[in-house]
Amino acid sequence: MIATVLSAYGIRFEDSHVEPLASGLINKTWKITLARQQYILQRINDHVFRRPYELADNLKMLDAYLKKHSPGYLFVAPITNANNAEVCYIENEGYYRLLPFVEGSHTINVVSSPDQAYEAALQFGKFTRLLSGFDSRKLHLTIPDFHNLTLRYQQFEEALKMGNVERIKQSAHLVAKVKKHVHILTSFEKIRKSSAVKQRVTHHDTKISNVLFDDHDRGLCVIDLDTVMPGYFISDVGDMMRTYLSPANEEEKDFSKIAVRDDFFRAIVQGYLSNMGDELTPEERDLILYAGLFLIYMQAIRFLADYFNNDVYYGTSYPEQNFVRAGNQIRLLNALEDQREAFQEIIAAELSKKTYLNLGKV
């Protein structure tokens, strides 16, 4: 199969060393090494991304825009094959694409220092800023309603009515905490109606592994662009807060290990504002802390709804895993809320510096 795909790009399988890469939960990925060149080969998960050619179309539009307006930016775009297409379809095997491998780059699976958090936030902010002149409405919605909290809450309520009765009873305390925080949903619905909160080109999946770093752990660019769609900045900032702030990830069963670290929070704010500080409206700047609450809350209700629905969406390795994940995220949400006053002071201090203006330009 890989030999067939490579041949579509004029590459002989016999001349290649093929190495499977473990990172990435959705697409299967291989590193292809030739005598003088390296590539990344991916099989696109068309159960998640049902229109692979729309992914390619999005990346083609963004690549063209960045080449014209920010030619110095490193944008890892798919390579065209012999048919002048960015996606290769193999009968009974699926959809594939080939990307250049960036020499001297590496990825990080777990953020371990504020410096790494800063670099990642800077790169995600730069990506959105450089595309601020691009009309995000031109982009295909690769996962419609991906971060639509209103829909996610409706799905939660449906699961609460129709789901596994025993699991719902077991989760009564978590359901109460979800409903206690419904003000997060109310705020989101106001955001959707506000012209002051802009739809932008947004990555939507800002975990640390979606940033390329150089040998000195300086950020190079963002990767895994399949979820790039029109969206609100709170999606990107919120996902960084959800995945960078705590030393414990969403799988941690010992909730005493879940905490939010102020130095990591400051690093995210500084890094993102270094590029987006002069792009955000005053109303958006007021939503920086809310971004974390929004994303953590949405993930909590998605885990809980899936638990009620007998784990039909998120993969599990033991029966109560989504129950644990939901409780974990509620604990993280509470930890962030507990630091609200201190973190708002950090945000205010960073905004007052105005050191972000004109930084990070390409």
MISETI-817644 format. One line per field, with one value per residue (C-alpha): residue in one letter; residue number from 1; x, y, z. Coordinates in steps of 0.02 Angstrom, whole numbers, plus 32768, in hexadecimal, padded with zeros to 4 digits. Layout:
residues N
residu	(a/...);
num	(NUM/...);
px	(X/...);
py	(Y/...);
pz	(Z/...);
This chain:
residues 362
residu	(m/i/a/t/v/l/s/a/y/g/i/r/f/e/d/s/h/v/e/p/l/a/s/g/l/i/n/k/t/w/k/i/t/l/a/r/q/q/y/i/l/q/r/i/n/d/h/v/f/r/r/p/y/e/l/a/d/n/l/k/m/l/d/a/y/l/k/k/h/s/p/g/y/l/f/v/a/p/i/t/n/a/n/n/a/e/v/c/y/i/e/n/e/g/y/y/r/l/l/p/f/v/e/g/s/h/t/i/n/v/v/s/s/p/d/q/a/y/e/a/a/l/q/f/g/k/f/t/r/l/l/s/g/f/d/s/r/k/l/h/l/t/i/p/d/f/h/n/l/t/l/r/y/q/q/f/e/e/a/l/k/m/g/n/v/e/r/i/k/q/s/a/h/l/v/a/k/v/k/k/h/v/h/i/l/t/s/f/e/k/i/r/k/s/s/a/v/k/q/r/v/t/h/h/d/t/k/i/s/n/v/l/f/d/d/h/d/r/g/l/c/v/i/d/l/d/t/v/m/p/g/y/f/i/s/d/v/g/d/m/m/r/t/y/l/s/p/a/n/e/e/e/k/d/f/s/k/i/a/v/r/d/d/f/f/r/a/i/v/q/g/y/l/s/n/m/g/d/e/l/t/p/e/e/r/d/l/i/l/y/a/g/l/f/l/i/y/m/q/a/i/r/f/l/a/d/y/f/n/n/d/v/y/y/g/t/s/y/p/e/q/n/f/v/r/a/g/n/q/i/r/l/l/n/a/l/e/d/q/r/e/a/f/q/e/i/i/a/a/e/l/s/k/k/t/y/l/n/l/g/k/v);
num	(1/2/3/4/5/6/7/8/9/10/11/12/13/14/15/16/17/18/19/20/21/22/23/24/25/26/27/28/29/30/31/32/33/34/35/36/37/38/39/40/41/42/43/44/45/46/47/48/49/50/51/52/53/54/55/56/57/58/59/60/61/62/63/64/65/66/67/68/69/70/71/72/73/74/75/76/77/78/79/80/81/82/83/84/85/86/87/88/89/90/91/92/93/94/95/96/97/98/99/100/101/102/103/104/105/106/107/108/109/110/111/112/113/114/115/116/117/118/119/120/121/122/123/124/125/126/127/128/129/130/131/132/133/134/135/136/137/138/139/140/141/142/143/144/145/146/147/148/149/150/151/152/153/154/155/156/157/158/159/160/161/162/163/164/165/166/167/168/169/170/171/172/173/174/175/176/177/178/179/180/181/182/183/184/185/186/187/188/189/190/191/192/193/194/195/196/197/198/199/200/201/202/203/204/205/206/207/208/209/210/211/212/213/214/215/216/217/218/219/220/221/222/223/224/225/226/227/228/229/230/231/232/233/234/235/236/237/238/239/240/241/242/243/244/245/246/247/248/249/250/251/252/253/254/255/256/257/258/259/260/261/262/263/264/265/266/267/268/269/270/271/272/273/274/275/276/277/278/279/280/281/282/283/284/285/286/287/288/289/290/291/292/293/294/295/296/297/298/299/300/301/302/303/304/305/306/307/308/309/310/311/312/313/314/315/316/317/318/319/320/321/322/323/324/325/326/327/328/329/330/331/332/333/334/335/336/337/338/339/340/341/342/343/344/345/346/347/348/349/350/351/352/353/354/355/356/357/358/359/360/361/362);
px	(8000/8088/80E9/804F/803B/80F2/80F2/8069/80E9/8176/81CD/820E/81E0/8281/82E6/8288/8293/81E3/81D1/8126/810D/80A9/8072/7FC6/7F22/7EBF/7F2B/7FA9/8055/80FB/81A5/81ED/82AA/8307/83BF/83AF/82FD/827F/81C1/812A/80A4/7FF6/7F5A/7EC8/7E43/7DAA/7D36/7D63/7D87/7D02/7D37/7DF5/7DFD/7DB3/7E46/7EBC/7E59/7E65/7F21/7F38/7EDC/7F3E/7FE3/7FC3/7F92/802B/80A2/8060/8050/80CE/814C/81C4/814A/8168/80C5/80CE/805C/8038/809B/803D/8042/804D/7F98/7FBC/7F54/7F7F/7F1E/7F3D/7EAC/7ED6/7E47/7E10/7E9B/7E65/7EAD/7F64/7FD1/808A/80D9/818D/81ED/8236/82ED/832A/827A/8227/8183/815F/80D5/80CB/80ED/816F/81A2/8156/81D0/8183/80D5/810A/8154/80B9/8044/80AF/80A4/7FE8/7FD2/8045/7FE4/7F3F/7F8B/7FE1/7F3A/7ED7/7EBE/7E7D/7DC0/7DA3/7CF7/7D4F/7D8A/7D2D/7CE8/7D4D/7CF2/7C50/7C21/7CC5/7CCC/7C14/7BF4/7B38/7B2E/7B9E/7B2E/7A94/7AE8/7B0F/7A58/7A1F/7A97/7A57/79A6/79C8/7A6B/7AA1/7A37/7AB6/7B42/7AD7/7AAE/7B65/7B90/7B0F/7B96/7BEA/7B44/7B25/7BCF/7BB0/7B0C/7B5C/7BD2/7B4C/7B7C/7C0D/7B8D/7B2B/7BC9/7BEF/7B43/7B62/7C09/7BB7/7B45/7BCE/7C1D/7CB0/7CE9/7D2C/7D2A/7DE1/7E4D/7E5E/7EC2/7E49/7EC6/7F52/7FA2/805E/807D/8035/80CA/8171/8208/82BD/8353/8350/8296/8265/81C1/81C9/8114/8070/8042/7FAE/7F3F/7EA7/7E3D/7E67/7DBD/7D63/7D58/7D6F/7E19/7DD6/7DE3/7E9F/7EC8/7E4E/7E98/7F46/7F09/7EB1/7F4A/7FDD/7FA7/7FA1/802F/7FAA/7F52/7E9C/7EC0/7EFB/7E92/7EE2/7E8C/7F00/7F84/7F19/7F4C/7F63/8011/801C/80C3/8079/7FDF/804D/80B3/8017/7FD6/807F/809E/7FF3/7FEC/8099/8043/7F8A/7F8A/7F6F/7EF3/7E79/7DEA/7DD0/7D3E/7DAC/7E33/7DB0/7D96/7E48/7E26/7D79/7DCE/7E12/7D6C/7D13/7D81/7D92/7CD7/7CB0/7D27/7CDD/7C2C/7C66/7CBA/7C22/7BA6/7C0E/7C0F/7B51/7B4E/7BB9/7C5D/7C2E/7CA5/7D40/7DA7/7DB4/7E23/7DBA/7CFF/7D03/7D87/7D13/7CC9/7D79/7DA3/7D07/7D2C/7DE0/7DAA/7D2C/7DB8/7E27/7D98/7D84/7E40/7E41/7DAC/7E00/7E90/7E1F/7E52/7F0D/7F06/7EA1/7F2C/7FAC/7F46/7F30/7FEA/8018/7F9B/7FD8/808B/805B/80FF/80A4/808E/80EE/8146/815C/8144/817A);
py	(8000/807D/804E/807A/8123/8150/8123/81A5/8226/81E1/818D/80DA/8073/8010/80B0/80E0/80BC/80BD/80DF/80E1/8175/815C/8211/8247/81FB/820F/81FA/816E/81B6/8178/81C9/81A5/81B4/81B9/81D4/8292/82B8/8290/8298/827C/820A/820B/81A5/821B/81D8/81EE/81B7/8258/82C3/8289/82F9/82E9/8355/83E5/83D6/83E7/847A/84D6/84BD/84F1/8595/85BB/858D/8602/8690/867C/866E/8714/8774/871F/86C5/86AD/8643/8588/8537/847A/845E/83B7/838A/8373/82C7/8292/82C3/8373/834F/835F/82C1/8213/8197/80DE/8066/8007/8059/810E/81BC/81EB/8286/82A9/833B/8379/834C/83E8/83C9/83F0/83EB/8383/837A/8371/8303/834D/8403/8404/84BA/8569/858E/8504/8544/85F4/85BA/8556/85E5/865B/85E8/85CF/868B/86AD/8634/868D/873B/871A/86DF/8771/87B6/8711/86FF/866A/864F/8605/8570/84CD/8493/83F3/83C5/8429/846A/8429/84AD/84DA/84D6/84F0/8450/83F1/8422/83EB/8343/8336/8356/82D3/8254/827F/8255/81BE/8175/80E7/80FA/80AC/8118/81B3/8189/816A/8215/827E/82E7/830C/833A/83B5/8405/8413/846C/84DB/851C/853A/85F3/85C1/858C/862E/8693/862E/8652/870C/86FD/86B0/8748/87C8/8820/8850/879B/876F/86D1/86B0/862B/85BC/851B/84C9/8446/84A0/8413/8421/8393/8400/8476/8456/8487/849F/8454/84E0/84C5/8564/8558/854C/853D/84E3/843F/83C5/8445/83D8/8431/84DF/8531/85D4/85E5/8651/866E/8622/8576/8582/85DA/856A/84C9/8503/8527/847F/841D/8485/84C7/8427/83AD/8324/82FC/82CC/8214/8232/81D4/8227/82CF/8312/831F/8396/844C/84E9/8534/85F1/85F4/858D/85FC/8697/8644/861E/86D0/871E/86AE/86C5/8781/8795/877B/8794/8821/88A6/883A/8814/888C/88D2/885A/87C7/87F9/87EB/8734/86F4/869C/8668/860A/858A/8575/8561/84D7/8475/847C/8442/83B0/837D/8375/8318/8292/8285/827C/81F3/8194/819B/815F/80C7/810B/8113/81A3/81A7/810A/80B8/8033/8018/802E/80CE/812B/81B3/81C8/81E5/825B/82C2/82CE/82FA/838B/83CB/83CD/842E/84A8/84C7/84DE/8562/85BB/85BB/861E/8697/8734/8711/86E1/877C/87E2/8788/87AF/8865/8877/882D/8898/8935/8918/8926/88CF/885E/88E5/88C3/882B/8788/87D4/876B);
pz	(8000/8031/7F95/7F2C/7F82/7F71/7EBA/7EA0/7EDA/7E6E/7F02/7EF6/7F8E/7F78/7F92/8030/80E8/8133/81ED/8244/82B9/8357/8374/8338/8370/82CF/8234/8219/81F8/81B3/819A/80EE/80DD/8038/8018/8015/8048/80D0/80CC/813A/80F5/8142/812A/8146/81BC/814E/81D9/8233/819A/8121/8090/8083/7FE7/804B/80C4/8032/7FED/8094/809E/7FE8/8007/80A5/8055/7FC3/8037/80A6/8012/7FD4/8078/80EE/8080/8111/8174/817B/8141/812D/8098/8042/7FA6/7F03/7EB4/7DFE/7DE5/7E27/7EC2/7F7B/7FA8/7F63/7F66/7F63/7F3F/7FDC/8040/8055/8045/8058/804F/804F/80AB/80B5/8152/81A3/81C3/8273/82BA/833F/839D/8458/849E/854D/8578/8602/8616/860B/857E/8515/853D/850B/8466/843A/8465/83FE/8367/8370/8386/82F2/8284/82A4/8297/81F0/81AC/81F4/8144/8100/80F7/816A/811C/8085/80EC/80EA/8191/81A3/8245/824C/82FA/8341/83CC/83D0/848B/8473/840C/8484/8515/84B4/8493/854D/8579/84FA/8544/85F1/85B9/854B/858A/85FC/8699/870F/86CF/86DF/8794/87B9/8770/87CC/8822/877C/872A/87B8/879C/86E1/8701/8783/86FC/8677/867B/860A/8587/859F/857F/84E3/849C/84B7/845F/83C5/83B8/83D1/833D/83AD/83BB/8310/82AA/827F/822F/82C8/82E0/835D/839B/83F5/8456/8465/83E8/835D/8362/830E/8378/8345/839C/841D/8444/83E8/838C/82CE/8296/82B8/8264/8259/8205/81E0/8263/8224/820C/8231/82EE/8387/83D5/8476/8425/840F/84B3/8511/84CF/8500/85B0/85B9/8583/85C5/8670/86D6/86F0/86E8/8643/8628/864C/86FF/877F/8817/8815/889C/8813/87AD/87C1/875A/8755/8753/86F7/866A/8666/8658/85CE/8567/857A/8551/84BC/846F/848C/8440/8399/83B8/8437/83B4/8353/83E0/83FD/84AE/84C1/848F/850A/8593/8560/8576/861B/85E0/8551/85CB/8625/857E/8539/85DB/85FA/854A/8557/85FF/85BB/8520/858A/85FB/856B/851A/85BF/85C4/850F/8539/84F3/843B/840F/847C/8484/852F/857B/8619/863C/86A2/863E/85FA/86A8/86EB/865B/867C/8736/870E/869F/871F/879F/8726/8705/87C0/87D4/874C/8797/8841/87F5/8797/87F7/87EF/8737/8709/8759/86ED/8651/8682/86A5/85FB/859D/85F5/85BC/8504/84DD/8466/83E2/8342/8388/832C/827F/81EB);
